[in-house]
């Protein structure tokens, strides 16, 4: 779709999995290690969202087993972001 994503991008005191600065959009990949860190992840996400950044969380098992579905989910999410950005920038 023409967007560039940075991998392991530092934002404030955190590092996110993937970040698109043009859309202010983070993709986080959650695996088993996140099960014990749900509260910490939630706090971290809320702090980053205060910067106007939008999150999409994806399960690593789905990425490994249904990548075509995941690509479509990301594309749909980006299309919605594009619509929101167009609405926000239109006078």
PDB file of N, CA, C and O in Angstrom:
ATOM      1  N   UNK A   1       0.818  -1.195   0.000  1.00  0.00           N
ATOM      2  CA  UNK A   1       0.000   0.000   0.000  1.00  0.00           C
ATOM      3  C   UNK A   1       0.864   1.261   0.000  1.00  0.00           C
ATOM      4  O   UNK A   1       0.352   2.380   0.037  1.00  0.00           O
ATOM      5  N   UNK A   2       2.179   1.060  -0.042  1.00  0.00           N
ATOM      6  CA  UNK A   2       3.068   2.198  -0.161  1.00  0.00           C
ATOM      7  C   UNK A   2       3.532   2.823   1.143  1.00  0.00           C
ATOM      8  O   UNK A   2       4.172   3.874   1.125  1.00  0.00           O
ATOM      9  N   UNK A   3       3.228   2.213   2.255  1.00  0.00           N
ATOM     10  CA  UNK A   3       3.653   2.765   3.545  1.00  0.00           C
ATOM     11  C   UNK A   3       4.920   2.073   4.026  1.00  0.00           C
ATOM     12  O   UNK A   3       5.109   0.873   3.825  1.00  0.00           O
ATOM     13  N   UNK A   4       5.776   2.849   4.658  1.00  0.00           N
ATOM     14  CA  UNK A   4       7.011   2.295   5.204  1.00  0.00           C
ATOM     15  C   UNK A   4       6.828   2.054   6.703  1.00  0.00           C
ATOM     16  O   UNK A   4       6.338   2.920   7.429  1.00  0.00           O
ATOM     17  N   UNK A   5       7.226   0.879   7.147  1.00  0.00           N
ATOM     18  CA  UNK A   5       7.186   0.526   8.556  1.00  0.00           C
ATOM     19  C   UNK A   5       8.606   0.327   9.062  1.00  0.00           C
ATOM     20  O   UNK A   5       9.425  -0.325   8.414  1.00  0.00           O
ATOM     21  N   UNK A   6       8.882   0.891  10.214  1.00  0.00           N
ATOM     22  CA  UNK A   6      10.159   0.681  10.889  1.00  0.00           C
ATOM     23  C   UNK A   6       9.957  -0.483  11.865  1.00  0.00           C
ATOM     24  O   UNK A   6       8.930  -0.568  12.539  1.00  0.00           O
ATOM     25  N   UNK A   7      10.935  -1.362  11.929  1.00  0.00           N
ATOM     26  CA  UNK A   7      10.882  -2.499  12.846  1.00  0.00           C
ATOM     27  C   UNK A   7      11.648  -2.156  14.115  1.00  0.00           C
ATOM     28  O   UNK A   7      12.709  -1.534  14.061  1.00  0.00           O
ATOM     29  N   UNK A   8      11.098  -2.568  15.269  1.00  0.00           N
ATOM     30  CA  UNK A   8      11.721  -2.327  16.573  1.00  0.00           C
ATOM     31  C   UNK A   8      12.018  -0.835  16.761  1.00  0.00           C
ATOM     32  O   UNK A   8      13.153  -0.438  17.027  1.00  0.00           O
ATOM     33  N   UNK A   9      10.979  -0.032  16.618  1.00  0.00           N
ATOM     34  CA  UNK A   9      11.089   1.425  16.654  1.00  0.00           C
ATOM     35  C   UNK A   9      10.940   1.946  18.081  1.00  0.00           C
ATOM     36  O   UNK A   9       9.942   1.667  18.745  1.00  0.00           O
ATOM     37  N   UNK A  10      11.935   2.706  18.556  1.00  0.00           N
ATOM     38  CA  UNK A  10      11.792   3.340  19.868  1.00  0.00           C
ATOM     39  C   UNK A  10      10.774   4.483  19.809  1.00  0.00           C
ATOM     40  O   UNK A  10      10.826   5.335  18.922  1.00  0.00           O
ATOM     41  N   UNK A  11       9.857   4.483  20.763  1.00  0.00           N
ATOM     42  CA  UNK A  11       8.907   5.578  20.952  1.00  0.00           C
ATOM     43  C   UNK A  11       8.898   5.876  22.443  1.00  0.00           C
ATOM     44  O   UNK A  11       8.534   5.036  23.266  1.00  0.00           O
ATOM     45  N   UNK A  12       9.315   7.117  22.769  1.00  0.00           N
ATOM     46  CA  UNK A  12       9.492   7.486  24.175  1.00  0.00           C
ATOM     47  C   UNK A  12      10.459   6.469  24.793  1.00  0.00           C
ATOM     48  O   UNK A  12      11.545   6.236  24.262  1.00  0.00           O
ATOM     49  N   UNK A  13      10.055   5.866  25.918  1.00  0.00           N
ATOM     50  CA  UNK A  13      10.943   4.911  26.594  1.00  0.00           C
ATOM     51  C   UNK A  13      10.634   3.451  26.231  1.00  0.00           C
ATOM     52  O   UNK A  13      11.108   2.526  26.891  1.00  0.00           O
ATOM     53  N   UNK A  14       9.838   3.259  25.181  1.00  0.00           N
ATOM     54  CA  UNK A  14       9.414   1.926  24.777  1.00  0.00           C
ATOM     55  C   UNK A  14       9.928   1.609  23.366  1.00  0.00           C
ATOM     56  O   UNK A  14      10.374   2.487  22.628  1.00  0.00           O
ATOM     57  N   UNK A  15       9.846   0.324  23.026  1.00  0.00           N
ATOM     58  CA  UNK A  15      10.160  -0.115  21.665  1.00  0.00           C
ATOM     59  C   UNK A  15       8.940  -0.887  21.165  1.00  0.00           C
ATOM     60  O   UNK A  15       8.467  -1.822  21.812  1.00  0.00           O
ATOM     61  N   UNK A  16       8.445  -0.473  19.998  1.00  0.00           N
ATOM     62  CA  UNK A  16       7.296  -1.161  19.400  1.00  0.00           C
ATOM     63  C   UNK A  16       7.783  -2.068  18.283  1.00  0.00           C
ATOM     64  O   UNK A  16       8.865  -1.868  17.732  1.00  0.00           O
ATOM     65  N   UNK A  17       6.978  -3.063  17.958  1.00  0.00           N
ATOM     66  CA  UNK A  17       7.385  -4.037  16.942  1.00  0.00           C
ATOM     67  C   UNK A  17       7.496  -3.401  15.556  1.00  0.00           C
ATOM     68  O   UNK A  17       8.532  -3.514  14.901  1.00  0.00           O
ATOM     69  N   UNK A  18       6.431  -2.734  15.111  1.00  0.00           N
ATOM     70  CA  UNK A  18       6.424  -2.083  13.801  1.00  0.00           C
ATOM     71  C   UNK A  18       5.745  -0.729  13.923  1.00  0.00           C
ATOM     72  O   UNK A  18       4.745  -0.593  14.627  1.00  0.00           O
ATOM     73  N   UNK A  19       6.291   0.281  13.232  1.00  0.00           N
ATOM     74  CA  UNK A  19       5.730   1.627  13.316  1.00  0.00           C
ATOM     75  C   UNK A  19       5.747   2.312  11.964  1.00  0.00           C
ATOM     76  O   UNK A  19       6.760   2.314  11.265  1.00  0.00           O
ATOM     77  N   UNK A  20       4.602   2.899  11.601  1.00  0.00           N
ATOM     78  CA  UNK A  20       4.478   3.710  10.392  1.00  0.00           C
ATOM     79  C   UNK A  20       4.252   5.155  10.838  1.00  0.00           C
ATOM     80  O   UNK A  20       3.194   5.488  11.372  1.00  0.00           O
ATOM     81  N   UNK A  21       5.257   6.011  10.614  1.00  0.00           N
ATOM     82  CA  UNK A  21       5.161   7.394  11.089  1.00  0.00           C
ATOM     83  C   UNK A  21       4.112   8.192  10.320  1.00  0.00           C
ATOM     84  O   UNK A  21       3.459   9.062  10.895  1.00  0.00           O
ATOM     85  N   UNK A  22       3.944   7.910   9.039  1.00  0.00           N
ATOM     86  CA  UNK A  22       2.977   8.658   8.233  1.00  0.00           C
ATOM     87  C   UNK A  22       1.554   8.472   8.762  1.00  0.00           C
ATOM     88  O   UNK A  22       0.759   9.411   8.753  1.00  0.00           O
ATOM     89  N   UNK A  23       1.239   7.271   9.219  1.00  0.00           N
ATOM     90  CA  UNK A  23      -0.100   6.981   9.747  1.00  0.00           C
ATOM     91  C   UNK A  23      -0.169   7.059  11.270  1.00  0.00           C
ATOM     92  O   UNK A  23      -1.249   6.975  11.856  1.00  0.00           O
ATOM     93  N   UNK A  24       0.998   7.222  11.908  1.00  0.00           N
ATOM     94  CA  UNK A  24       1.074   7.157  13.380  1.00  0.00           C
ATOM     95  C   UNK A  24       0.399   5.858  13.860  1.00  0.00           C
ATOM     96  O   UNK A  24      -0.557   5.871  14.636  1.00  0.00           O
ATOM     97  N   UNK A  25       0.940   4.755  13.367  1.00  0.00           N
ATOM     98  CA  UNK A  25       0.315   3.439  13.489  1.00  0.00           C
ATOM     99  C   UNK A  25       1.346   2.409  13.939  1.00  0.00           C
ATOM    100  O   UNK A  25       2.406   2.262  13.330  1.00  0.00           O
ATOM    101  N   UNK A  26       1.019   1.707  15.008  1.00  0.00           N
ATOM    102  CA  UNK A  26       1.869   0.652  15.561  1.00  0.00           C
ATOM    103  C   UNK A  26       1.199  -0.698  15.351  1.00  0.00           C
ATOM    104  O   UNK A  26      -0.006  -0.851  15.552  1.00  0.00           O
ATOM    105  N   UNK A  27       2.003  -1.674  14.944  1.00  0.00           N
ATOM    106  CA  UNK A  27       1.564  -3.068  14.934  1.00  0.00           C
ATOM    107  C   UNK A  27       2.401  -3.795  15.965  1.00  0.00           C
ATOM    108  O   UNK A  27       3.630  -3.807  15.896  1.00  0.00           O
ATOM    109  N   UNK A  28       1.716  -4.402  16.924  1.00  0.00           N
ATOM    110  CA  UNK A  28       2.382  -5.189  17.961  1.00  0.00           C
ATOM    111  C   UNK A  28       2.055  -6.660  17.744  1.00  0.00           C
ATOM    112  O   UNK A  28       0.898  -7.015  17.520  1.00  0.00           O
ATOM    113  N   UNK A  29       3.053  -7.500  17.808  1.00  0.00           N
ATOM    114  CA  UNK A  29       2.891  -8.941  17.669  1.00  0.00           C
ATOM    115  C   UNK A  29       2.977  -9.552  19.060  1.00  0.00           C
ATOM    116  O   UNK A  29       4.014  -9.485  19.721  1.00  0.00           O
ATOM    117  N   UNK A  30       1.873 -10.147  19.493  1.00  0.00           N
ATOM    118  CA  UNK A  30       1.805 -10.715  20.835  1.00  0.00           C
ATOM    119  C   UNK A  30       1.934 -12.230  20.791  1.00  0.00           C
ATOM    120  O   UNK A  30       1.162 -12.917  20.123  1.00  0.00           O
ATOM    121  N   UNK A  31       2.913 -12.728  21.505  1.00  0.00           N
ATOM    122  CA  UNK A  31       3.109 -14.166  21.644  1.00  0.00           C
ATOM    123  C   UNK A  31       2.846 -14.594  23.065  1.00  0.00           C
ATOM    124  O   UNK A  31       2.278 -13.839  23.854  1.00  0.00           O
ATOM    125  N   UNK A  32       3.258 -15.807  23.396  1.00  0.00           N
ATOM    126  CA  UNK A  32       3.044 -16.346  24.740  1.00  0.00           C
ATOM    127  C   UNK A  32       3.671 -15.482  25.823  1.00  0.00           C
ATOM    128  O   UNK A  32       3.146 -15.401  26.933  1.00  0.00           O
ATOM    129  N   UNK A  33       4.776 -14.846  25.515  1.00  0.00           N
ATOM    130  CA  UNK A  33       5.460 -14.038  26.531  1.00  0.00           C
ATOM    131  C   UNK A  33       4.603 -12.865  26.986  1.00  0.00           C
ATOM    132  O   UNK A  33       4.834 -12.318  28.065  1.00  0.00           O
ATOM    133  N   UNK A  34       3.620 -12.469  26.186  1.00  0.00           N
ATOM    134  CA  UNK A  34       2.767 -11.336  26.549  1.00  0.00           C
ATOM    135  C   UNK A  34       1.653 -11.738  27.505  1.00  0.00           C
ATOM    136  O   UNK A  34       1.013 -10.874  28.103  1.00  0.00           O
ATOM    137  N   UNK A  35       1.411 -13.048  27.658  1.00  0.00           N
ATOM    138  CA  UNK A  35       0.345 -13.503  28.551  1.00  0.00           C
ATOM    139  C   UNK A  35       0.566 -13.046  29.985  1.00  0.00           C
ATOM    140  O   UNK A  35      -0.380 -12.665  30.674  1.00  0.00           O
ATOM    141  N   UNK A  36       1.802 -13.083  30.430  1.00  0.00           N
ATOM    142  CA  UNK A  36       2.113 -12.683  31.801  1.00  0.00           C
ATOM    143  C   UNK A  36       2.293 -11.170  31.924  1.00  0.00           C
ATOM    144  O   UNK A  36       2.385 -10.651  33.037  1.00  0.00           O
ATOM    145  N   UNK A  37       2.344 -10.460  30.805  1.00  0.00           N
ATOM    146  CA  UNK A  37       2.624  -9.027  30.828  1.00  0.00           C
ATOM    147  C   UNK A  37       1.445  -8.189  30.342  1.00  0.00           C
ATOM    148  O   UNK A  37       1.641  -7.072  29.862  1.00  0.00           O
ATOM    149  N   UNK A  38       0.229  -8.708  30.458  1.00  0.00           N
ATOM    150  CA  UNK A  38      -0.940  -8.008  29.910  1.00  0.00           C
ATOM    151  C   UNK A  38      -1.122  -6.638  30.548  1.00  0.00           C
ATOM    152  O   UNK A  38      -1.403  -5.663  29.851  1.00  0.00           O
ATOM    153  N   UNK A  39      -0.966  -6.554  31.850  1.00  0.00           N
ATOM    154  CA  UNK A  39      -1.144  -5.272  32.536  1.00  0.00           C
ATOM    155  C   UNK A  39      -0.055  -4.276  32.122  1.00  0.00           C
ATOM    156  O   UNK A  39      -0.338  -3.106  31.863  1.00  0.00           O
ATOM    157  N   UNK A  40       1.172  -4.747  32.064  1.00  0.00           N
ATOM    158  CA  UNK A  40       2.297  -3.907  31.636  1.00  0.00           C
ATOM    159  C   UNK A  40       2.116  -3.439  30.190  1.00  0.00           C
ATOM    160  O   UNK A  40       2.362  -2.275  29.873  1.00  0.00           O
ATOM    161  N   UNK A  41       1.684  -4.355  29.317  1.00  0.00           N
ATOM    162  CA  UNK A  41       1.448  -4.009  27.912  1.00  0.00           C
ATOM    163  C   UNK A  41       0.348  -2.962  27.778  1.00  0.00           C
ATOM    164  O   UNK A  41       0.452  -2.040  26.969  1.00  0.00           O
ATOM    165  N   UNK A  42      -0.704  -3.112  28.575  1.00  0.00           N
ATOM    166  CA  UNK A  42      -1.816  -2.169  28.534  1.00  0.00           C
ATOM    167  C   UNK A  42      -1.369  -0.768  28.951  1.00  0.00           C
ATOM    168  O   UNK A  42      -1.728   0.222  28.315  1.00  0.00           O
ATOM    169  N   UNK A  43      -0.593  -0.697  30.014  1.00  0.00           N
ATOM    170  CA  UNK A  43      -0.075   0.593  30.487  1.00  0.00           C
ATOM    171  C   UNK A  43       0.814   1.228  29.413  1.00  0.00           C
ATOM    172  O   UNK A  43       0.676   2.412  29.105  1.00  0.00           O
ATOM    173  N   UNK A  44       1.701   0.453  28.861  1.00  0.00           N
ATOM    174  CA  UNK A  44       2.620   0.906  27.814  1.00  0.00           C
ATOM    175  C   UNK A  44       1.839   1.424  26.612  1.00  0.00           C
ATOM    176  O   UNK A  44       2.143   2.491  26.079  1.00  0.00           O
ATOM    177  N   UNK A  45       0.827   0.658  26.186  1.00  0.00           N
ATOM    178  CA  UNK A  45       0.021   1.058  25.032  1.00  0.00           C
ATOM    179  C   UNK A  45      -0.704   2.376  25.313  1.00  0.00           C
ATOM    180  O   UNK A  45      -0.731   3.256  24.453  1.00  0.00           O
ATOM    181  N   UNK A  46      -1.282   2.521  26.483  1.00  0.00           N
ATOM    182  CA  UNK A  46      -2.007   3.756  26.822  1.00  0.00           C
ATOM    183  C   UNK A  46      -1.080   4.968  26.797  1.00  0.00           C
ATOM    184  O   UNK A  46      -1.467   6.043  26.337  1.00  0.00           O
ATOM    185  N   UNK A  47       0.126   4.796  27.287  1.00  0.00           N
ATOM    186  CA  UNK A  47       1.087   5.907  27.269  1.00  0.00           C
ATOM    187  C   UNK A  47       1.440   6.313  25.842  1.00  0.00           C
ATOM    188  O   UNK A  47       1.539   7.501  25.536  1.00  0.00           O
ATOM    189  N   UNK A  48       1.626   5.335  24.982  1.00  0.00           N
ATOM    190  CA  UNK A  48       1.965   5.630  23.593  1.00  0.00           C
ATOM    191  C   UNK A  48       0.760   6.223  22.862  1.00  0.00           C
ATOM    192  O   UNK A  48       0.919   7.117  22.031  1.00  0.00           O
ATOM    193  N   UNK A  49      -0.436   5.732  23.164  1.00  0.00           N
ATOM    194  CA  UNK A  49      -1.640   6.265  22.518  1.00  0.00           C
ATOM    195  C   UNK A  49      -1.870   7.734  22.874  1.00  0.00           C
ATOM    196  O   UNK A  49      -2.492   8.464  22.102  1.00  0.00           O
ATOM    197  N   UNK A  50      -1.383   8.168  24.015  1.00  0.00           N
ATOM    198  CA  UNK A  50      -1.495   9.580  24.391  1.00  0.00           C
ATOM    199  C   UNK A  50      -0.762  10.480  23.390  1.00  0.00           C
ATOM    200  O   UNK A  50      -1.031  11.680  23.317  1.00  0.00           O
ATOM    201  N   UNK A  51       0.150   9.905  22.631  1.00  0.00           N
ATOM    202  CA  UNK A  51       0.890  10.647  21.609  1.00  0.00           C
ATOM    203  C   UNK A  51       0.135  10.689  20.277  1.00  0.00           C
ATOM    204  O   UNK A  51       0.653  11.196  19.281  1.00  0.00           O
ATOM    205  N   UNK A  52      -1.089  10.156  20.265  1.00  0.00           N
ATOM    206  CA  UNK A  52      -1.886  10.137  19.037  1.00  0.00           C
ATOM    207  C   UNK A  52      -1.582   8.957  18.137  1.00  0.00           C
ATOM    208  O   UNK A  52      -1.914   8.968  16.952  1.00  0.00           O
ATOM    209  N   UNK A  53      -0.956   7.948  18.697  1.00  0.00           N
ATOM    210  CA  UNK A  53      -0.559   6.765  17.926  1.00  0.00           C
ATOM    211  C   UNK A  53      -1.611   5.674  18.116  1.00  0.00           C
ATOM    212  O   UNK A  53      -2.096   5.447  19.225  1.00  0.00           O
ATOM    213  N   UNK A  54      -1.954   5.008  17.022  1.00  0.00           N
ATOM    214  CA  UNK A  54      -2.975   3.972  17.025  1.00  0.00           C
ATOM    215  C   UNK A  54      -2.323   2.602  16.988  1.00  0.00           C
ATOM    216  O   UNK A  54      -1.342   2.394  16.273  1.00  0.00           O
ATOM    217  N   UNK A  55      -2.868   1.665  17.759  1.00  0.00           N
ATOM    218  CA  UNK A  55      -2.320   0.311  17.874  1.00  0.00           C
ATOM    219  C   UNK A  55      -3.191  -0.713  17.178  1.00  0.00           C
ATOM    220  O   UNK A  55      -4.417  -0.605  17.154  1.00  0.00           O
ATOM    221  N   UNK A  56      -2.530  -1.711  16.613  1.00  0.00           N
ATOM    222  CA  UNK A  56      -3.169  -2.940  16.166  1.00  0.00           C
ATOM    223  C   UNK A  56      -2.348  -4.071  16.759  1.00  0.00           C
ATOM    224  O   UNK A  56      -1.153  -4.190  16.487  1.00  0.00           O
ATOM    225  N   UNK A  57      -2.991  -4.899  17.568  1.00  0.00           N
ATOM    226  CA  UNK A  57      -2.306  -6.043  18.177  1.00  0.00           C
ATOM    227  C   UNK A  57      -2.684  -7.309  17.417  1.00  0.00           C
ATOM    228  O   UNK A  57      -3.854  -7.554  17.122  1.00  0.00           O
ATOM    229  N   UNK A  58      -1.663  -8.106  17.109  1.00  0.00           N
ATOM    230  CA  UNK A  58      -1.867  -9.349  16.365  1.00  0.00           C
ATOM    231  C   UNK A  58      -1.232 -10.512  17.118  1.00  0.00           C
ATOM    232  O   UNK A  58      -0.176 -10.369  17.735  1.00  0.00           O
ATOM    233  N   UNK A  59      -1.883 -11.644  17.057  1.00  0.00           N
ATOM    234  CA  UNK A  59      -1.387 -12.850  17.710  1.00  0.00           C
ATOM    235  C   UNK A  59      -0.357 -13.532  16.819  1.00  0.00           C
ATOM    236  O   UNK A  59      -0.612 -13.764  15.637  1.00  0.00           O
ATOM    237  N   UNK A  60       0.805 -13.853  17.382  1.00  0.00           N
ATOM    238  CA  UNK A  60       1.868 -14.449  16.559  1.00  0.00           C
ATOM    239  C   UNK A  60       1.474 -15.801  15.969  1.00  0.00           C
ATOM    240  O   UNK A  60       1.956 -16.163  14.895  1.00  0.00           O
ATOM    241  N   UNK A  61       0.609 -16.553  16.648  1.00  0.00           N
ATOM    242  CA  UNK A  61       0.174 -17.847  16.094  1.00  0.00           C
ATOM    243  C   UNK A  61      -0.635 -17.649  14.818  1.00  0.00           C
ATOM    244  O   UNK A  61      -0.489 -18.409  13.861  1.00  0.00           O
ATOM    245  N   UNK A  62      -1.492 -16.620  14.806  1.00  0.00           N
ATOM    246  CA  UNK A  62      -2.258 -16.340  13.589  1.00  0.00           C
ATOM    247  C   UNK A  62      -1.349 -15.883  12.461  1.00  0.00           C
ATOM    248  O   UNK A  62      -1.567 -16.228  11.300  1.00  0.00           O
ATOM    249  N   UNK A  63      -0.332 -15.107  12.803  1.00  0.00           N
ATOM    250  CA  UNK A  63       0.618 -14.660  11.783  1.00  0.00           C
ATOM    251  C   UNK A  63       1.300 -15.863  11.140  1.00  0.00           C
ATOM    252  O   UNK A  63       1.485 -15.911   9.924  1.00  0.00           O
ATOM    253  N   UNK A  64       1.669 -16.829  11.970  1.00  0.00           N
ATOM    254  CA  UNK A  64       2.372 -18.011  11.468  1.00  0.00           C
ATOM    255  C   UNK A  64       1.468 -18.957  10.683  1.00  0.00           C
ATOM    256  O   UNK A  64       1.937 -19.655   9.783  1.00  0.00           O
ATOM    257  N   UNK A  65       0.171 -18.989  11.013  1.00  0.00           N
ATOM    258  CA  UNK A  65      -0.715 -19.974  10.400  1.00  0.00           C
ATOM    259  C   UNK A  65      -1.689 -19.409   9.372  1.00  0.00           C
ATOM    260  O   UNK A  65      -2.215 -20.143   8.536  1.00  0.00           O
ATOM    261  N   UNK A  66      -1.930 -18.077   9.440  1.00  0.00           N
ATOM    262  CA  UNK A  66      -2.930 -17.475   8.539  1.00  0.00           C
ATOM    263  C   UNK A  66      -2.444 -16.134   8.015  1.00  0.00           C
ATOM    264  O   UNK A  66      -3.152 -15.131   8.102  1.00  0.00           O
ATOM    265  N   UNK A  67      -1.245 -16.119   7.477  1.00  0.00           N
ATOM    266  CA  UNK A  67      -0.607 -14.866   7.068  1.00  0.00           C
ATOM    267  C   UNK A  67      -1.443 -14.094   6.051  1.00  0.00           C
ATOM    268  O   UNK A  67      -1.480 -12.864   6.103  1.00  0.00           O
ATOM    269  N   UNK A  68      -2.113 -14.780   5.131  1.00  0.00           N
ATOM    270  CA  UNK A  68      -2.922 -14.066   4.136  1.00  0.00           C
ATOM    271  C   UNK A  68      -4.083 -13.330   4.814  1.00  0.00           C
ATOM    272  O   UNK A  68      -4.437 -12.217   4.427  1.00  0.00           O
ATOM    273  N   UNK A  69      -4.659 -13.961   5.817  1.00  0.00           N
ATOM    274  CA  UNK A  69      -5.727 -13.314   6.582  1.00  0.00           C
ATOM    275  C   UNK A  69      -5.178 -12.091   7.327  1.00  0.00           C
ATOM    276  O   UNK A  69      -5.809 -11.035   7.343  1.00  0.00           O
ATOM    277  N   UNK A  70      -4.015 -12.240   7.933  1.00  0.00           N
ATOM    278  CA  UNK A  70      -3.398 -11.142   8.691  1.00  0.00           C
ATOM    279  C   UNK A  70      -3.080  -9.965   7.772  1.00  0.00           C
ATOM    280  O   UNK A  70      -3.296  -8.812   8.146  1.00  0.00           O
ATOM    281  N   UNK A  71      -2.572 -10.243   6.585  1.00  0.00           N
ATOM    282  CA  UNK A  71      -2.279  -9.167   5.626  1.00  0.00           C
ATOM    283  C   UNK A  71      -3.559  -8.407   5.308  1.00  0.00           C
ATOM    284  O   UNK A  71      -3.553  -7.177   5.246  1.00  0.00           O
ATOM    285  N   UNK A  72      -4.649  -9.125   5.107  1.00  0.00           N
ATOM    286  CA  UNK A  72      -5.938  -8.470   4.817  1.00  0.00           C
ATOM    287  C   UNK A  72      -6.407  -7.629   6.010  1.00  0.00           C
ATOM    288  O   UNK A  72      -6.926  -6.528   5.826  1.00  0.00           O
ATOM    289  N   UNK A  73      -6.229  -8.139   7.219  1.00  0.00           N
ATOM    290  CA  UNK A  73      -6.597  -7.386   8.421  1.00  0.00           C
ATOM    291  C   UNK A  73      -5.816  -6.075   8.473  1.00  0.00           C
ATOM    292  O   UNK A  73      -6.385  -5.020   8.755  1.00  0.00           O
ATOM    293  N   UNK A  74      -4.525  -6.142   8.204  1.00  0.00           N
ATOM    294  CA  UNK A  74      -3.681  -4.937   8.229  1.00  0.00           C
ATOM    295  C   UNK A  74      -4.114  -3.969   7.121  1.00  0.00           C
ATOM    296  O   UNK A  74      -4.215  -2.764   7.354  1.00  0.00           O
ATOM    297  N   UNK A  75      -4.368  -4.490   5.927  1.00  0.00           N
ATOM    298  CA  UNK A  75      -4.815  -3.630   4.820  1.00  0.00           C
ATOM    299  C   UNK A  75      -6.133  -2.936   5.161  1.00  0.00           C
ATOM    300  O   UNK A  75      -6.289  -1.739   4.920  1.00  0.00           O
ATOM    301  N   UNK A  76      -7.078  -3.687   5.721  1.00  0.00           N
ATOM    302  CA  UNK A  76      -8.365  -3.103   6.110  1.00  0.00           C
ATOM    303  C   UNK A  76      -8.180  -2.026   7.174  1.00  0.00           C
ATOM    304  O   UNK A  76      -8.812  -0.971   7.122  1.00  0.00           O
ATOM    305  N   UNK A  77      -7.316  -2.302   8.126  1.00  0.00           N
ATOM    306  CA  UNK A  77      -7.046  -1.347   9.201  1.00  0.00           C
ATOM    307  C   UNK A  77      -6.459  -0.055   8.617  1.00  0.00           C
ATOM    308  O   UNK A  77      -6.855   1.045   9.002  1.00  0.00           O
ATOM    309  N   UNK A  78      -5.523  -0.202   7.697  1.00  0.00           N
ATOM    310  CA  UNK A  78      -4.900   0.972   7.061  1.00  0.00           C
ATOM    311  C   UNK A  78      -5.928   1.749   6.251  1.00  0.00           C
ATOM    312  O   UNK A  78      -5.923   2.980   6.270  1.00  0.00           O
ATOM    313  N   UNK A  79      -6.807   1.055   5.542  1.00  0.00           N
ATOM    314  CA  UNK A  79      -7.845   1.746   4.776  1.00  0.00           C
ATOM    315  C   UNK A  79      -8.732   2.586   5.695  1.00  0.00           C
ATOM    316  O   UNK A  79      -9.111   3.703   5.342  1.00  0.00           O
ATOM    317  N   UNK A  80      -9.061   2.055   6.863  1.00  0.00           N
ATOM    318  CA  UNK A  80      -9.862   2.809   7.832  1.00  0.00           C
ATOM    319  C   UNK A  80      -9.080   4.016   8.351  1.00  0.00           C
ATOM    320  O   UNK A  80      -9.642   5.101   8.501  1.00  0.00           O
ATOM    321  N   UNK A  81      -7.798   3.833   8.621  1.00  0.00           N
ATOM    322  CA  UNK A  81      -6.966   4.958   9.059  1.00  0.00           C
ATOM    323  C   UNK A  81      -6.905   6.041   7.993  1.00  0.00           C
ATOM    324  O   UNK A  81      -6.977   7.230   8.304  1.00  0.00           O
ATOM    325  N   UNK A  82      -6.771   5.629   6.736  1.00  0.00           N
ATOM    326  CA  UNK A  82      -6.730   6.595   5.636  1.00  0.00           C
ATOM    327  C   UNK A  82      -8.022   7.414   5.585  1.00  0.00           C
ATOM    328  O   UNK A  82      -7.985   8.627   5.379  1.00  0.00           O
ATOM    329  N   UNK A  83      -9.158   6.751   5.773  1.00  0.00           N
ATOM    330  CA  UNK A  83     -10.446   7.453   5.779  1.00  0.00           C
ATOM    331  C   UNK A  83     -10.501   8.461   6.931  1.00  0.00           C
ATOM    332  O   UNK A  83     -10.943   9.595   6.746  1.00  0.00           O
ATOM    333  N   UNK A  84     -10.054   8.046   8.111  1.00  0.00           N
ATOM    334  CA  UNK A  84     -10.057   8.930   9.268  1.00  0.00           C
ATOM    335  C   UNK A  84      -9.130  10.128   9.038  1.00  0.00           C
ATOM    336  O   UNK A  84      -9.483  11.260   9.367  1.00  0.00           O
ATOM    337  N   UNK A  85      -7.961   9.878   8.479  1.00  0.00           N
ATOM    338  CA  UNK A  85      -7.016  10.960   8.217  1.00  0.00           C
ATOM    339  C   UNK A  85      -7.570  11.938   7.193  1.00  0.00           C
ATOM    340  O   UNK A  85      -7.362  13.145   7.314  1.00  0.00           O
ATOM    341  N   UNK A  86      -8.277  11.426   6.180  1.00  0.00           N
ATOM    342  CA  UNK A  86      -8.871  12.284   5.172  1.00  0.00           C
ATOM    343  C   UNK A  86      -9.944  13.162   5.804  1.00  0.00           C
ATOM    344  O   UNK A  86     -10.032  14.354   5.510  1.00  0.00           O
ATOM    345  N   UNK A  87     -10.764  12.563   6.679  1.00  0.00           N
ATOM    346  CA  UNK A  87     -11.806  13.325   7.353  1.00  0.00           C
ATOM    347  C   UNK A  87     -11.194  14.398   8.233  1.00  0.00           C
ATOM    348  O   UNK A  87     -11.683  15.528   8.257  1.00  0.00           O
ATOM    349  N   UNK A  88     -10.126  14.063   8.962  1.00  0.00           N
ATOM    350  CA  UNK A  88      -9.495  15.016   9.875  1.00  0.00           C
ATOM    351  C   UNK A  88      -8.819  16.162   9.133  1.00  0.00           C
ATOM    352  O   UNK A  88      -8.760  17.274   9.658  1.00  0.00           O
ATOM    353  N   UNK A  89      -8.310  15.926   7.932  1.00  0.00           N
ATOM    354  CA  UNK A  89      -7.576  16.955   7.215  1.00  0.00           C
ATOM    355  C   UNK A  89      -8.471  17.778   6.292  1.00  0.00           C
ATOM    356  O   UNK A  89      -8.021  18.787   5.748  1.00  0.00           O
ATOM    357  N   UNK A  90      -9.717  17.373   6.103  1.00  0.00           N
ATOM    358  CA  UNK A  90     -10.639  18.114   5.252  1.00  0.00           C
ATOM    359  C   UNK A  90     -11.264  19.246   6.080  1.00  0.00           C
ATOM    360  O   UNK A  90     -11.767  19.007   7.177  1.00  0.00           O
ATOM    361  N   UNK A  91     -11.230  20.500   5.543  1.00  0.00           N
ATOM    362  CA  UNK A  91     -11.801  21.620   6.294  1.00  0.00           C
ATOM    363  C   UNK A  91     -13.305  21.543   6.425  1.00  0.00           C
ATOM    364  O   UNK A  91     -13.917  22.421   7.034  1.00  0.00           O
TER     365      UNK A  91
END
